[in-house]
Amino acid sequence: MSVAMHETGTMKRTRSVRKKPAVFTVINYGVLILLSVLCLLPFVNLLAVSFSSSFAVNARLVRFVPIDFTIESYKFVVTSGTFLRAFMISVRRVVFGVFVNMLLTILVAFPLSKDKQRFRARGVYAWYFIITSLMSVGLIPLYMTVRFTGLIDSFFSLILPTAVPVFNVIDVEAGSPLLSSSKIWSC
């Protein structure tokens, strides 16, 4: 029940009427719940396999509930140094990659933020990035570039081939009207 103001100025209780959900809404929720469960099932299976014994896993007995519960696989991960080493490589890649990515994106986008009178090659420069964003070279030329530059089996082979994301350059360049308005308002 809800309270509403009556014409005479007094409070009057009114009953709120609940609508029944439409058939589409019920079917939509049902389909979305089913899709969500289907997306989660592989992770549940992975968790069950990680807590099961190797015999049960090799015999393909594990589905969604662990069989012969054990934490041996987690003990192995913690005691071997490979997990920590791989994790530290990922952390280094993120930290160094974000730094290189931001630096190169700003250096590339800054000339694009200038107008045609201040940077005469702006059109050629912009078309270069538009074409590279539309056409990918593919995996084999990328591998050949990494190989011929001597980056195979190096940390920089994870960072340098994707160091300048073109969409970030276009996004940063789109902020140039903000620079103009800040000059007008003396910010």
N, C-alpha and C positions, 0 to 999 in steps of 0.2 A: 504494500500500500504506500502511496505517496501523498504528500500534503500539497494542496494548491490553493491559491488565493481566489476567493469567490467574489462576484461582482459587488456584493454589499460590503466588502472589506473584511469579512470573516474568513477564517481558515476552514477549508472543507477537505475531508479525506476523499481521495479518488482511488479507484482501483487501476493499477497499471495492467494493461493487457499484454501478455507475451505472445509474440507471433511464433508460429511453428517454423522451424528452419525449412527452407526451400529444398526440394529434392536435389537440385544441383549442388547446394552447399553440403548436404550429407554425402553425396557421391564424391564430391571434390575432397572433403576431409578424409574419406575412406581411401581414396587413391593416393593422397599425399602421405597418409600414415603407412600404407603398404609400401610405397616407394622408400620412405624413411627406414622402415624395418629392413627392406632389401639392401639398402646401402650400409646398414650397421652389421648385418650378418657376417660378412667376411672378417670384420674386426673382432667380433665375438669368437669366430672360429680360430683366428690367429691367437687370441688370448688363451683359448682352450688348448691349443696345440702347445703354446709356450709353457703351460703348467702341467702338461702330460708327460709321461715317460716316453723315452725314445722308442721303446718296443711298441707301445700303443700307437704312436705316430707312424712308424714304419709299417705297421700292420693295417693302417688306415682305419682305425677304430674310432678316432676322435672326430666328433662333429661340432657340437656347441657346448659340451660339458667336458671338463678335463677327466681323463681316465688315468688311474695310478698317479695321483697328484704328487708333483715334485717341483722343487725350485732349482734343480741342478742347472738348467740353462741360464738362469739369472746369476747363479754363482759363477759360472764360466765367464759370462760377460763382465762381471765385476772384477774377477781375478785376472783375466787376461788384459794386457795393456792395449790391445788393438782398438777397443771401443773408445777409451779415453783419447787415444791418438787421433782417431777419426773425428771425434767430437771437437777436439782442439783445432783440427784442420778446418772444420766447418765454421768455427768461431772466427778464426783468422780470416777465412775467405769472406765472411760477412762484414767484418770490421774493415778490412782493407778494401774490399770490393765496393762498399758504400762510399768510402772516402774517394776512391778513384772515379767511381761513377758520378758522384756529385761534382767533383772538380772538373771533369771533362764535360759534363752536361752544362755547367755554368759557363765554361770557356767557349763552348760551341754556340750556346744560345745567346750570349751577350751581343755578338755582331748582328744576329738576326733581330734583336730588339731595336736596332737603329733604323732610321728611315733611309730611303733610297739616296737622299742627298748626302748623308753622313757616311754611308757605306755603299759605294757604287756597285760592288759585286754582290749585293744582297740577293738579287734575283737568281743568279747562278748558284750561289751558296744555298739558297732555300730549295731550289729544284734538285740539287744533289741529294739533300736529305729526304725530300719527298719521294724521289725515285728509289732510294735505298730502303725506304719504309714500305714501298709497294712490292718490290721484287727481292726475294731472298735468294742468296747465292746457292744455298743447299749445303748439305752435310759434307760432301766430298771436297768442294773447293775450300770450305772452312777448315777441314782437316789438313789439306795441302798447305794452306796459309800457316797454320800452327806448326806444321812439320818444317817448312822451309824457313821459318823465322827462328827455329831452334827451341821452341817452347814445349816440345814433347816431354812428358814426365816432369814437368815443372809446375810450381804453384801458380805461376802467372798464366799458364794455359787455361786456368779456371776463371780468370778475371779479365784479361785483355781482349779476348774475342768479342765479348759482350759489354765492353766498357762504356760505349756511348749508345744508350737506348734512344732511338730517334723520337719515339713518342714523348719521352721526357723532355727532349730538346724543344719539340713543338709546344709542349705544355708550358715550359719556362718562358719561351718566346712570346706566348700569348699573354704573359703578364706585363708586356711593354706598355699597354694603356695605363696600367697602375702607376708606372714610372712617370708618365705624362701628367696624370692627375695629381701626383704628389708634388710635382714641380709647380703646378698651378696653385695648389693650396699651401705651398711652402712647408711641406711636412718633412 
